[in-house]
Amino acid sequence: MNNVNYTATEPTTRRQSGAMRSAYCTLRCWRAANPDLISGDNSAAALLARIQAERAAAKTGEQTGNQPHLIRSHPMTEVQPHKTRSRRLRKKLHLGEFQEFGFQLTFVLKPELVSFEEALDRWLAFIESQGWGFGGGGALSGREIGGYLCQFAGGTLTESDREQTTKWLASQPWVASHQIAPLSDAWYGQWEA
């Protein structure tokens, strides 16, 4: 791939390729034919100033120009308020009635009662018996296991699933302590921020 240098002066050295000269001529001809697209409100300086003003306004939460008011329901996706989506699209995006929940958890082992591998095997056996999925792991030195728990084959976890997990962890003599976070969106969680 040729690197093209768009400069204000025409290429003059013999080493510069024909493609570079051709690109320069094309750019020069385009600039001559379209002066209104590169000056005034469309100049590089004006566009840069507009972008900086929009970024500054976004940080303070102000509106600029005639943009519609947008609500951020997801760090990467902007959604207009009252925007209706088809059932098919809501299902595809896991929104509305198709929203799926899970929760984060962490628990600490009692190393004198169980090895890390044995505790992990017991934990995974419990999860698999419920049809859930667990993304996470642990630290051998810290004797801690943590991660995110959700339905394996789609669907959502409920508050009763959280309570069931809490009861199971509390009933295990080899668990020194545990922390379970509230339900959160499994597709658009806080780790996206």
Solvent accessible surface area in square Angstrom, and as a share of the most:
residue,aa,sasa,rsa
1,M,234,1.05
2,N,95,0.49
3,N,141,0.72
4,V,53,0.31
5,N,83,0.43
6,Y,130,0.49
7,T,58,0.33
8,A,103,0.80
9,T,103,0.60
10,E,84,0.38
11,P,18,0.11
12,T,121,0.71
13,T,73,0.42
14,R,231,0.84
15,R,229,0.84
16,Q,48,0.22
17,S,52,0.33
18,G,48,0.46
19,A,47,0.37
20,M,27,0.12
21,R,96,0.35
22,S,65,0.42
23,A,23,0.17
24,Y,17,0.06
25,C,47,0.28
26,T,90,0.52
27,L,43,0.21
28,R,107,0.39
29,C,79,0.48
30,W,112,0.39
31,R,124,0.45
32,A,81,0.63
33,A,78,0.61
34,N,36,0.19
35,P,79,0.50
36,D,100,0.52
37,L,89,0.45
38,I,60,0.31
39,S,59,0.38
40,G,59,0.56
41,D,113,0.59
42,N,63,0.32
43,S,26,0.17
44,A,85,0.66
45,A,77,0.60
46,A,31,0.24
47,L,74,0.37
48,L,101,0.50
49,A,58,0.45
50,R,113,0.41
51,I,79,0.40
52,Q,102,0.45
53,A,56,0.44
54,E,70,0.31
55,R,162,0.59
56,A,56,0.44
57,A,9,0.07
58,A,78,0.60
59,K,175,0.74
60,T,98,0.57
61,G,65,0.62
62,E,113,0.51
63,Q,102,0.45
64,T,36,0.21
65,G,84,0.80
66,N,152,0.78
67,Q,88,0.39
68,P,82,0.52
69,H,116,0.52
70,L,62,0.31
71,I,85,0.43
72,R,147,0.53
73,S,77,0.50
74,H,16,0.07
75,P,51,0.32
76,M,146,0.65
77,T,54,0.31
78,E,90,0.40
79,V,27,0.15
80,Q,82,0.37
81,P,49,0.31
82,H,179,0.80
83,K,113,0.48
84,T,127,0.74
85,R,43,0.16
86,S,62,0.40
87,R,149,0.54
88,R,170,0.62
89,L,58,0.29
90,R,65,0.24
91,K,117,0.50
92,K,140,0.59
93,L,53,0.26
94,H,41,0.18
95,L,41,0.21
96,G,51,0.49
97,E,109,0.49
98,F,41,0.17
99,Q,64,0.29
100,E,29,0.13
101,F,66,0.28
102,G,0,0.00
103,F,0,0.00
104,Q,71,0.32
105,L,4,0.02
106,T,42,0.25
107,F,1,0.00
108,V,50,0.28
109,L,3,0.02
110,K,68,0.29
111,P,69,0.44
112,E,136,0.61
113,L,104,0.52
114,V,6,0.04
115,S,53,0.34
116,F,18,0.08
117,E,104,0.47
118,E,74,0.33
119,A,0,0.00
120,L,46,0.23
121,D,95,0.49
122,R,97,0.35
123,W,0,0.00
124,L,64,0.32
125,A,60,0.47
126,F,20,0.08
127,I,3,0.02
128,E,126,0.57
129,S,84,0.54
130,Q,64,0.28
131,G,37,0.35
132,W,13,0.04
133,G,12,0.12
134,F,42,0.17
135,G,47,0.45
136,G,60,0.58
137,G,31,0.30
138,G,46,0.44
139,A,47,0.36
140,L,113,0.56
141,S,111,0.72
142,G,43,0.41
143,R,74,0.27
144,E,76,0.34
145,I,0,0.00
146,G,20,0.19
147,G,20,0.20
148,Y,30,0.12
149,L,0,0.00
150,C,40,0.24
151,Q,52,0.23
152,F,161,0.67
153,A,97,0.75
154,G,42,0.40
155,G,38,0.37
156,T,51,0.30
157,L,2,0.01
158,T,63,0.37
159,E,82,0.37
160,S,70,0.45
161,D,24,0.12
162,R,48,0.17
163,E,90,0.40
164,Q,70,0.31
165,T,0,0.00
166,T,50,0.29
167,K,146,0.62
168,W,49,0.17
169,L,1,0.00
170,A,71,0.55
171,S,75,0.48
172,Q,34,0.15
173,P,93,0.58
174,W,4,0.01
175,V,14,0.08
176,A,54,0.42
177,S,60,0.38
178,H,57,0.26
179,Q,138,0.61
180,I,30,0.15
181,A,32,0.25
182,P,100,0.63
183,L,52,0.26
184,S,31,0.20
185,D,20,0.10
186,A,24,0.19
187,W,123,0.43
188,Y,57,0.22
189,G,5,0.05
190,Q,129,0.57
191,W,122,0.43
192,E,63,0.28
193,A,113,0.87
